[in-house]
């Protein structure tokens, strides 16, 4: 076998692994969202650790993180979480106040509208 054919065969064998190495790497799906919370009445700011799928409480709000994604370290930083936020008041049915994606780098892009509380995504881990 000539050297040229041997090199061509080696390139053909390596081509699939090179293509896989250059393919875009998906985001990381993580298990815990780190959220910021502001009580506008008391001016209290808290950091909330919210495991995916488990309800956590902040004031009268119940927050359920449905998904939390973070870009890989070699890409520009971004964390995003899909949140369901409900307000729980005594003797009243739960009221949905937010459902959707929130982005750490652009909190105003998809903000929760509430007269007493603000909630935003800080990070996923």
MDAnalysis code that builds the backbone (N, CA, C; Angstrom):
import MDAnalysis as mda
import numpy as np

u = mda.Universe.empty(375, n_residues=125, atom_resindex=np.repeat(np.arange(125), 3), trajectory=True)
u.add_TopologyAttr("name", ["N", "CA", "C"] * 125)
u.add_TopologyAttr("resid", np.arange(1, 126))
u.add_TopologyAttr("resname", ["UNK", "UNK", "UNK", "UNK", "UNK", "UNK", "UNK", "UNK", "UNK", "UNK", "UNK", "UNK", "UNK", "UNK", "UNK", "UNK", "UNK", "UNK", "UNK", "UNK", "UNK", "UNK", "UNK", "UNK", "UNK", "UNK", "UNK", "UNK", "UNK", "UNK", "UNK", "UNK", "UNK", "UNK", "UNK", "UNK", "UNK", "UNK", "UNK", "UNK", "UNK", "UNK", "UNK", "UNK", "UNK", "UNK", "UNK", "UNK", "UNK", "UNK", "UNK", "UNK", "UNK", "UNK", "UNK", "UNK", "UNK", "UNK", "UNK", "UNK", "UNK", "UNK", "UNK", "UNK", "UNK", "UNK", "UNK", "UNK", "UNK", "UNK", "UNK", "UNK", "UNK", "UNK", "UNK", "UNK", "UNK", "UNK", "UNK", "UNK", "UNK", "UNK", "UNK", "UNK", "UNK", "UNK", "UNK", "UNK", "UNK", "UNK", "UNK", "UNK", "UNK", "UNK", "UNK", "UNK", "UNK", "UNK", "UNK", "UNK", "UNK", "UNK", "UNK", "UNK", "UNK", "UNK", "UNK", "UNK", "UNK", "UNK", "UNK", "UNK", "UNK", "UNK", "UNK", "UNK", "UNK", "UNK", "UNK", "UNK", "UNK", "UNK", "UNK", "UNK", "UNK"])
u.atoms.positions = np.array([
    [0.850, -1.171, 0.000],
    [0.000, 0.000, 0.000],
    [0.898, 1.237, 0.000],
    [0.542, 2.184, -0.834],
    [1.377, 3.381, -0.928],
    [1.128, 4.281, 0.282],
    [2.053, 5.168, 0.497],
    [1.960, 6.109, 1.609],
    [0.737, 7.011, 1.455],
    [0.439, 7.405, 0.225],
    [-0.712, 8.277, -0.033],
    [-2.022, 7.571, 0.356],
    [-2.168, 6.313, -0.005],
    [-3.375, 5.562, 0.339],
    [-3.464, 5.334, 1.850],
    [-2.353, 5.101, 2.475],
    [-2.319, 4.903, 3.914],
    [-2.761, 6.181, 4.646],
    [-2.287, 7.335, 4.185],
    [-2.696, 8.612, 4.783],
    [-4.178, 8.882, 4.533],
    [-4.664, 8.583, 3.335],
    [-6.077, 8.786, 3.023],
    [-6.948, 7.909, 3.915],
    [-6.549, 6.682, 4.146],
    [-7.304, 5.783, 5.020],
    [-7.298, 6.297, 6.456],
    [-6.170, 6.828, 6.909],
    [-6.085, 7.368, 8.271],
    [-6.996, 8.587, 8.430],
    [-7.044, 9.452, 7.418],
    [-7.905, 10.631, 7.473],
    [-9.368, 10.213, 7.511],
    [-9.747, 9.226, 6.703],
    [-11.129, 8.749, 6.697],
    [-11.521, 8.136, 8.042],
    [-10.579, 7.463, 8.699],
    [-10.870, 6.875, 10.010],
    [-11.028, 7.954, 11.077],
    [-10.267, 9.032, 10.978],
    [-10.304, 10.102, 11.978],
    [-11.413, 11.116, 11.728],
    [-11.931, 11.185, 10.521],
    [-12.918, 12.213, 10.173],
    [-14.129, 12.210, 11.090],
    [-14.751, 11.058, 11.406],
    [-15.917, 11.109, 12.302],
    [-15.582, 11.663, 13.687],
    [-14.418, 11.307, 14.252],
    [-14.076, 11.813, 15.582],
    [-13.760, 13.297, 15.531],
    [-13.176, 13.792, 14.441],
    [-12.919, 15.222, 14.307],
    [-14.231, 15.996, 14.178],
    [-15.184, 15.462, 13.439],
    [-16.478, 16.121, 13.295],
    [-17.198, 16.181, 14.635],
    [-17.113, 15.117, 15.417],
    [-17.758, 15.106, 16.728],
    [-17.099, 16.114, 17.664],
    [-15.789, 16.281, 17.555],
    [-15.082, 17.226, 18.419],
    [-15.461, 18.666, 18.086],
    [-15.846, 18.942, 16.848],
    [-16.179, 20.297, 16.441],
    [-17.666, 20.603, 16.574],
    [-18.488, 19.606, 16.862],
    [-19.926, 19.833, 17.001],
    [-20.191, 20.690, 18.234],
    [-21.219, 21.542, 18.196],
    [-21.520, 22.356, 19.366],
    [-21.872, 21.489, 20.568],
    [-21.397, 21.885, 21.725],
    [-21.620, 21.133, 22.945],
    [-22.895, 21.667, 23.605],
    [-23.818, 20.790, 23.968],
    [-25.060, 21.264, 24.564],
    [-24.829, 21.877, 25.938],
    [-25.837, 22.625, 26.401],
    [-25.771, 23.220, 27.730],
    [-25.826, 22.132, 28.792],
    [-25.397, 22.470, 29.987],
    [-25.451, 21.551, 31.107],
    [-26.806, 21.680, 31.803],
    [-27.480, 20.567, 32.011],
    [-28.721, 20.567, 32.786],
    [-28.328, 20.255, 34.224],
    [-28.607, 21.187, 35.133],
    [-28.147, 21.050, 36.504],
    [-29.314, 20.846, 37.461],
    [-29.001, 20.479, 38.696],
    [-30.012, 20.032, 39.662],
    [-30.508, 21.105, 40.624],
    [-29.776, 22.236, 40.759],
    [-30.158, 23.261, 41.733],
    [-30.058, 24.642, 41.097],
    [-31.108, 25.445, 41.292],
    [-31.083, 26.839, 40.843],
    [-30.810, 27.720, 42.051],
    [-29.925, 28.668, 41.858],
    [-29.678, 29.676, 42.885],
    [-30.441, 30.929, 42.454],
    [-31.392, 31.325, 43.283],
    [-32.265, 32.448, 42.962],
    [-32.025, 33.587, 43.944],
    [-32.297, 34.787, 43.492],
    [-32.311, 35.943, 44.374],
    [-33.755, 36.312, 44.648],
    [-34.022, 36.746, 45.862],
    [-35.379, 37.153, 46.209],
    [-35.352, 38.458, 46.982],
    [-36.260, 39.356, 46.651],
    [-36.375, 40.649, 47.316],
    [-37.785, 40.806, 47.860],
    [-37.897, 41.077, 49.165],
    [-39.160, 41.470, 49.782],
    [-39.163, 42.990, 49.775],
    [-40.014, 43.591, 48.963],
    [-40.014, 45.049, 48.789],
    [-40.514, 45.796, 50.019],
    [-41.239, 45.147, 50.903],
    [-41.754, 45.807, 52.101],
    [-40.661, 45.916, 53.164],
    [-39.939, 44.822, 53.385],
    [-38.901, 44.819, 54.424],
    [-37.515, 45.141, 53.867],
    [-37.384, 45.201, 52.553],
    [-36.097, 45.405, 51.862],
    [-35.125, 44.267, 52.145],
    [-35.662, 43.103, 52.463],
    [-34.834, 41.921, 52.716],
    [-34.492, 41.242, 51.389],
    [-33.207, 40.988, 51.184],
    [-32.743, 40.272, 49.998],
    [-32.194, 38.927, 50.461],
    [-32.672, 37.851, 49.858],
    [-32.238, 36.507, 50.218],
    [-31.725, 35.763, 48.995],
    [-30.839, 34.822, 49.241],
    [-30.423, 33.868, 48.222],
    [-31.166, 32.568, 48.504],
    [-31.811, 32.037, 47.486],
    [-32.658, 30.862, 47.635],
    [-32.039, 29.717, 46.837],
    [-31.786, 28.594, 47.507],
    [-31.320, 27.383, 46.833],
    [-32.557, 26.544, 46.536],
    [-32.852, 26.354, 45.256],
    [-34.076, 25.661, 44.858],
    [-33.746, 24.424, 44.027],
    [-33.833, 23.232, 44.613],
    [-33.613, 22.006, 43.839],
    [-34.686, 21.849, 42.759],
    [-34.281, 21.361, 41.606],
    [-35.214, 21.158, 40.491],
    [-36.305, 20.185, 40.922],
    [-37.565, 20.593, 40.695],
    [-38.709, 19.741, 40.983],
    [-39.234, 19.806, 42.396],
    [-38.550, 20.510, 43.307],
    [-38.997, 20.592, 44.697],
    [-39.452, 22.006, 45.016],
    [-40.616, 22.163, 45.645],
    [-41.089, 23.513, 45.978],
    [-40.259, 24.129, 47.105],
    [-39.970, 25.416, 46.969],
    [-39.340, 26.199, 48.026],
    [-40.220, 27.421, 48.261],
    [-40.110, 28.006, 49.433],
    [-40.977, 29.128, 49.787],
    [-40.151, 30.376, 50.058],
    [-40.690, 31.501, 49.588],
    [-40.125, 32.817, 49.855],
    [-41.304, 33.739, 50.137],
    [-41.465, 34.131, 51.400],
    [-42.647, 34.903, 51.778],
    [-43.891, 34.082, 51.504],
    [-44.848, 34.660, 50.793],
    [-46.080, 33.937, 50.451],
    [-45.957, 33.207, 49.109],
    [-44.756, 33.219, 48.518],
    [-44.560, 32.587, 47.212],
    [-44.084, 31.147, 47.365],
    [-44.593, 30.291, 46.492],
    [-44.061, 28.938, 46.337],
    [-43.405, 28.877, 44.966],
    [-42.135, 28.499, 44.936],
    [-41.352, 28.479, 43.700],
    [-40.975, 27.039, 43.390],
    [-41.258, 26.623, 42.164],
    [-40.839, 25.293, 41.700],
    [-39.990, 25.493, 40.453],
    [-38.742, 25.059, 40.535],
    [-37.843, 25.114, 39.382],
    [-38.081, 23.850, 38.571],
    [-38.461, 24.017, 37.318],
    [-38.731, 22.867, 36.449],
    [-37.473, 22.429, 35.699],
    [-36.583, 23.383, 35.387],
    [-35.330, 23.074, 34.684],
    [-34.335, 24.179, 34.984],
    [-33.062, 23.823, 35.001],
    [-32.006, 24.804, 35.214],
    [-30.840, 24.439, 34.297],
    [-30.489, 25.358, 33.410],
    [-29.441, 25.104, 32.421],
    [-28.360, 26.167, 32.511],
    [-27.151, 25.736, 32.237],
    [-25.996, 26.634, 32.267],
    [-25.112, 26.303, 31.078],
    [-24.578, 27.340, 30.456],
    [-23.649, 27.093, 29.350],
    [-22.350, 26.516, 29.876],
    [-21.678, 25.802, 29.020],
    [-20.380, 25.225, 29.376],
    [-19.368, 26.346, 29.631],
    [-18.334, 26.085, 30.439],
    [-17.380, 27.136, 30.820],
    [-16.654, 27.801, 29.652],
    [-16.476, 27.099, 28.547],
    [-15.747, 27.681, 27.418],
    [-16.601, 28.653, 26.605],
    [-17.905, 28.717, 26.879],
    [-18.800, 29.646, 26.181],
    [-19.071, 30.867, 27.056],
    [-19.732, 31.878, 26.472],
    [-20.068, 33.065, 27.266],
    [-21.021, 32.655, 28.392],
    [-20.842, 33.211, 29.595],
    [-21.626, 32.751, 30.748],
    [-23.116, 33.060, 30.613],
    [-23.942, 32.076, 30.956],
    [-25.395, 32.247, 30.991],
    [-26.012, 31.104, 31.774],
    [-26.904, 31.446, 32.670],
    [-27.718, 30.471, 33.387],
    [-29.169, 30.835, 33.151],
    [-29.998, 29.823, 32.984],
    [-31.426, 30.049, 32.760],
    [-32.214, 28.975, 33.496],
    [-33.352, 29.365, 34.035],
    [-34.197, 28.417, 34.749],
    [-35.649, 28.621, 34.325],
    [-36.364, 27.506, 34.212],
    [-37.801, 27.559, 33.965],
    [-38.483, 27.462, 35.321],
    [-39.257, 28.502, 35.669],
    [-39.853, 28.595, 36.999],
    [-41.373, 28.619, 36.934],
    [-41.997, 27.972, 37.918],
    [-43.422, 28.122, 38.223],
    [-43.476, 28.798, 39.585],
    [-44.120, 29.959, 39.667],
    [-44.210, 30.682, 40.931],
    [-45.686, 30.929, 41.229],
    [-46.090, 30.539, 42.426],
    [-47.470, 30.665, 42.876],
    [-47.505, 31.493, 44.144],
    [-48.573, 32.266, 44.321],
    [-48.769, 32.974, 45.583],
    [-49.788, 32.195, 46.402],
    [-49.418, 31.900, 47.639],
    [-50.271, 31.147, 48.550],
    [-50.740, 32.077, 49.663],
    [-52.026, 32.376, 49.688],
    [-52.611, 33.205, 50.738],
    [-53.591, 32.358, 51.534],
    [-53.678, 32.574, 52.853],
    [-54.607, 31.773, 53.667],
    [-56.050, 31.924, 53.186],
    [-56.753, 30.817, 53.185],
    [-58.178, 30.768, 52.819],
    [-58.463, 31.235, 51.395],
    [-57.465, 31.170, 50.527],
    [-57.658, 31.521, 49.113],
    [-56.963, 30.467, 48.252],
    [-57.476, 30.241, 47.043],
    [-56.778, 29.298, 46.164],
    [-55.427, 29.866, 45.718],
    [-54.499, 28.975, 45.437],
    [-53.183, 29.403, 44.946],
    [-53.350, 30.150, 43.636],
    [-52.567, 31.219, 43.481],
    [-52.654, 32.036, 42.273],
    [-51.298, 32.032, 41.567],
    [-51.297, 31.674, 40.300],
    [-50.070, 31.678, 39.515],
    [-49.632, 33.121, 39.255],
    [-48.365, 33.425, 39.593],
    [-47.859, 34.778, 39.344],
    [-46.759, 34.805, 38.282],
    [-46.153, 33.629, 37.990],
    [-45.144, 33.582, 36.939],
    [-44.952, 32.145, 36.497],
    [-44.787, 31.979, 35.192],
    [-44.427, 30.674, 34.614],
    [-43.631, 30.966, 33.362],
    [-42.369, 30.546, 33.360],
    [-41.545, 30.756, 32.179],
    [-40.058, 30.720, 32.500],
    [-39.266, 31.047, 31.485],
    [-37.810, 31.065, 31.608],
    [-37.346, 32.409, 32.146],
    [-36.390, 32.369, 33.052],
    [-35.681, 33.558, 33.525],
    [-34.204, 33.350, 33.229],
    [-33.539, 34.450, 32.842],
    [-32.134, 34.393, 32.453],
    [-31.294, 35.237, 33.403],
    [-30.189, 34.673, 33.884],
    [-29.338, 35.378, 34.848],
    [-28.727, 36.641, 34.250],
    [-28.347, 36.602, 32.988],
    [-27.674, 37.758, 32.384],
    [-28.644, 38.870, 32.003],
    [-29.939, 38.570, 31.912],
    [-30.947, 39.571, 31.522],
    [-32.202, 39.399, 32.372],
    [-32.150, 39.782, 33.643],
    [-33.310, 39.546, 34.504],
    [-34.563, 40.298, 34.066],
    [-34.408, 41.427, 33.395],
    [-35.581, 42.200, 32.963],
    [-36.235, 41.610, 31.715],
    [-35.552, 40.710, 31.025],
    [-36.095, 40.120, 29.803],
    [-37.386, 39.357, 30.078],
    [-37.425, 38.631, 31.174],
    [-38.599, 37.848, 31.542],
    [-38.760, 37.962, 33.052],
    [-39.290, 39.077, 33.500],
    [-39.376, 39.360, 34.932],
    [-40.749, 39.009, 35.487],
    [-40.760, 38.668, 36.768],
    [-42.015, 38.399, 37.463],
    [-42.609, 39.733, 37.906],
    [-43.893, 39.919, 37.630],
    [-44.606, 41.134, 38.048],
    [-45.349, 40.836, 39.349],
    [-44.897, 41.439, 40.447],
    [-45.549, 41.235, 41.731],
    [-45.351, 42.487, 42.574],
    [-46.380, 42.936, 43.302],
    [-46.245, 44.176, 44.069],
    [-45.332, 44.074, 45.289],
    [-45.117, 42.872, 45.829],
    [-44.345, 42.730, 47.065],
    [-42.998, 42.043, 46.855],
    [-42.916, 41.086, 45.935],
    [-41.718, 40.266, 45.804],
    [-41.112, 40.360, 44.402],
    [-39.795, 40.283, 44.358],
    [-39.044, 40.078, 43.118],
    [-38.261, 38.784, 43.266],
    [-38.185, 38.013, 42.200],
    [-37.395, 36.785, 42.158],
    [-36.625, 36.801, 40.861],
    [-35.338, 36.413, 40.901],
    [-34.525, 36.377, 39.692],
    [-33.516, 35.231, 39.810],
    [-33.003, 34.787, 38.669],
    [-32.039, 33.684, 38.608],
    [-30.635, 34.256, 38.776],
    [-29.860, 33.627, 39.649],
    [-28.453, 33.967, 39.824],
    [-27.537, 32.985, 39.121],
    [-27.810, 31.671, 39.310],
    [-26.909, 30.643, 38.775],
    [-27.590, 29.282, 38.837],
    [-26.995, 28.319, 38.179],
    [-27.399, 26.910, 38.269],
    [-26.181, 26.108, 38.686],
    [-26.378, 25.137, 39.536],
    [-25.272, 24.236, 39.920],
    [-25.805, 22.891, 40.336],
])
